[in-house]
Amino acid sequence: MNANETIPDPVQAEVEMPKQAAIISDLAISRQVMQKQLKAQGIAGVSFASARGAREFFQTNSPPDFVFIEHRPPALNGLRLALLLRKVGLSVPIVLMANRTEIPDLRNSQPINSKLLVTPARRADIVQVLGQLMGKNSDENLNKPSAPVPVHNGKLRVLVAEDNATNQLVFQKFVKDLEIDLRFVDDGEAAIKSFAEFKPALIFMDISMPNMDGREATRIIRATEDSEGLARTPIIALTAFVDMGDLNSFTEAGFDEFMTKPLNKAELCKAIESNQKPATKED
């Protein structure tokens, strides 16, 4: 094989990729990451920071093959924009992107010929959702849980990997009124061990920890799920600062989303509550 030749992605090889996609997000970093992900699939991306800019473009230009819209109300109400685009006659497939906590509400109102995608999105997820909208994949929904959520004594199992004792106390205080079975560990190695023993339904993983950081621990957990045929456990990164390079590394490591420190109580509780159903009791 020539040194410059590349082996095609096995998922990509089954799907004829579109040529152009529009990306609409008020976050510059999200637009940059999506353009990079699409470019890797040979898809040209044109991006917009506002709903108005996108609407003006669609009024005077030929529509792209796909439209990606990040739902981030109140800054950008992606659902409202998607429904409006349908109303004015845009018929191309739409991918609504949102964090995991927003997906259940969006699922009840999404427009026809659209899919939901949890952000930050992995390249494989993007390829899969494009294939679904192009009729190449019969899966009903990329974000549908593949197995019931495990609970213990009626409580959702939540694992928190955080080495800072003060941050652990703050987390515990924020969620004290929730019906959860909460366990703390203080490094990545302990997180991997607890993943196997505790079988959490949701994991919050600090990025910077001693012995093994959150990225490496998450990679190992994802590899374990793949090798043992386990359902994907939502893993949320906890970090004090995020830039484009961080988002790329989060996606590559296997995180489903991230939260920045100091944590917001309402956002934290919503993330936990969104993972509480469906559930099955495990003793």
N, C-alpha and C positions, 0 to 999 in steps of 0.2 A: 504494500500500500504506500502511495506517495505521502511524504511527510505533511503535505498541505491538505490532504484529504481528511474529511471528517466523517465519522459514523453518524448517520441520521438518527434522530430521536425516534425510538420505536413507536411512541404515541403519535408524533408528528407525521410519520410516514403513512399513517392510515388516514390522515385528514388533509384535504387540499386547502391550504391556508388562504384567507382573503388577502387582497392586495393593500387595502388602506383601512384604517380605523380612526375614529375621532375619540379623543380622550377629554373628558370634562371633569375638572376637579379644581377646587379653590386652593388646594395645596400644591405648591410648585414641586415639592419633593415627590408627591404621588404621581404627578404628570411625568416627571423625569424617569421614575422607576418603571412606570407602565410603558413609556416609549422604549426604554432599554429592553424590557421583556418582549415587547412586540417585534422590535428590530431583530432580535435573536431568532424570530420565526420568519423573518423576511417580510414583515408587515410594516408599511410606512405609517407613522402616527402623526396626526395633526391635533394639537392640544389647545384647550381653552380654559381660562381661569374663572369664567363666569357663564351663567346660563344665557345671558344676553349676547355675549360674543358668539356662542355656539349657534343660537337661533339666527343671528345675522348671517353667519357663514352658510347655514343650510338654505337660507332664502335666496342666495346668489350663486351657489355652487352645487355641483352634482353631489349627491349624498355619498358618504363612504360606504364600505361594505358592512362595517360594524360600528356601533357607538358604545363606548364605555363611559358610564357616569358614576362618579363617586357620591354617595348619599351622605352629606354632612350637614344636616340642619342645625342651626338656622342659616349658617353661612351659604350652603348650597343644598336645597331640597331636591335631591336627585330623583325621587319618586315623582314629585310634581312635574319636574322637567320632562321625565320620560313620558308621562301621560299627556303632557302638552304636545310633545313631538309627534305622538301618535295622532292626536286630535287634528294637527295641521297637515297630516298626510305622510309623515316619515314612516316607511314600512320596513326599513332594514332592521336586523336583529339588534337588540339593546341588552347590554350587560350592566346590571345595577350592582355596584360595589359598595360594601358597607362592612363595619366591624360586626363581629358575631352577634353582639347583643341586639343589633337592629334587624337582623335577618328574619326572625319570626314575624314581625309586623309587616315587613316588606312583602313577604311571601303571600299575604292575604290580599295585597293590592297591586301587585306588579302587572304591567301591561302585557298584552299578548305578544308572542314571539320575543320573549325576553328570558334571561336567566339571572340568578343571583350568584355573587362571588364574594367570598369573605376576603377582606384585606388584612394585612398585606398578602397578595396572591402569589403563589408559587408558579413557576413557568408551566409545570405539568397541569396545574389547575386551569390555567388560561387556555392551554391547548385543548383540554377536555371540554371546557364550556363552549369553546368555539365549535368543536366537533358536534356537540349536542345540538347547537342552534343550526348547524348545517345538515342535520339529519343523519350524521355518521355514527351517532351513539344513542342507544335506546335508554340510557339512564334517565330517570325522571328528574332528579335534582342533585346537583353536585354537592349541595350543602346539607342534604338529608342525613341525619344520623344513621349509621349502619348497624347500630345495636342499642338496646335500652341503656339508659344511664345507670351505673351501679350506685346503690345507696346502702347504707348500713344503719339498721335500726330506724328506718324511715328517714334518715338524714343523708344528704348529698356528701360524698367524700371529696374533700378539697385538700390538696397538698400545696404547701407554700415553701419554696426553697428561698430562704433569705437569711444571710449571715449576721445582719444587724439586729441586735436585741430590741432596740427602740422601734425600729420599723416593724418588727414582729408584734410588739405591743399595740402599735397604732392599727395594724391590720386587724388584730383580734378585737380591738375596741370597735372598729367600723362594722364588723360583721356579727357582733355579739347577739343581735336580735334575729339572725337568720337560722333556720333549721339545717345546720350543716355539721358534718363530722370533720373537724379541722385538725390537720397535723402540720407541724413545722419541722423543717430540717435546715441545716446551716451550710451545706455545700452541695456541689453537683453529684458527688459520689453517693452521698446519703439520699439524694433525690432519686437516683437510679434504683437504689435498694428499696426505697419506700414505694416506688412505682410498682415493683414486682410484688411486694408484700401487702401494701395498703390498698392497691388497685383503685386509685382515685378516679373520679369522673371529671375532674378539672384540676389543672396544675398552674400555679403562678410561679414563674421562674425568674429569680434575679439574674441579671447578666453577669455582674462582677462578684465572684465568690472565691474563697480560697480552695486549694486542692484541685478543683475542677470547676470551670465557669459554666454559666447557664447554657451557652451555645453548644458546648461539647456534650453536656448532659442531655440536651434535647435531641441532638443527633443520635445519641445512643438509644434513647427511648424510641425514636422513630424507626431506627433499624430493628429494634426488638419487636415493635408492632408488625413490621413488614415480614420478618422472619417467622414469627409465630402466628401470623394471620389474625392479629388483634384489631379491634375497632380503633380508629384514631381518637386519641384523647386530646381534647382542647388544651393547648399550652399557651399561656399569655406571658410575654416577656415583661419584666419590670426593670425600668432603666431611668436614670436621671437625665439623660440627654439623647436626642435622636437626630442623626443626619442621614443623608442619602446612603452613605456606606453602611450605616447601621441597619437601615431597612433592608438592604440587599442581603446582609449577613443574617438577619432575623429570618427572612424568607428561606434562604438556603439551608439554615439550620433546622427548619421545620416548625417555627413558631406560627401560631394562627393569627395572633395580633399582639399589640403591645400597649402598655400603660406607662405613663411617665410619673416619676416621683417629684414632689410628694403626691401620694395617691388622693384621688377624689372619692369621697365616700359614696356618693350617688352612682358614679360610674362603676365603682367596684361592686357594689351590691347588685347593680343591673347585670353585670357580667356573670355573677354567680346565679342569680335568679333565672337568667335565660337558659341555663344549663340544667335546670332542675326537672324538666319533663322532656320526653317520657322517662319514667324510671321503673326499675325493678328492684325488689329487695334482695339483698345478698347478706348472708350472715357470716 
